Amino acid sequence: MIFDINYFVRRYHHIESDFLEIMDFIHISD
């Protein structure tokens, strides 16, 4: 199995950005 670090990094940043957006939404709605 070939591990594509670039894919992992993009995927991680995508998840991180979604998480931050959710946190911002919760903060605003609170």
C-alpha positions in Angstrom: 0.0 0.0 0.0 1.4 3.4 -1.0 0.7 6.1 1.6 0.0 9.5 0.0 1.0 12.1 2.5 -0.3 14.9 0.3 -3.8 13.4 0.3 -3.6 13.0 4.1 -2.5 16.6 4.6 -5.3 17.9 2.3 -7.8 15.7 4.1 -6.7 16.8 7.5 -6.9 20.4 6.7 -10.3 19.9 5.2 -11.5 18.3 8.4 -9.9 20.9 10.5 -11.5 23.8 8.5 -14.9 22.1 8.8 -14.4 21.7 12.6 -13.5 25.4 12.9 -16.6 26.4 11.0 -18.7 24.3 13.3 -17.1 25.8 16.3 -17.7 29.3 15.0 -21.4 28.5 14.3 -21.9 27.1 17.8 -20.2 30.2 19.3 -22.4 32.6 17.2 -25.6 30.7 18.0 -24.8 30.4 21.7 
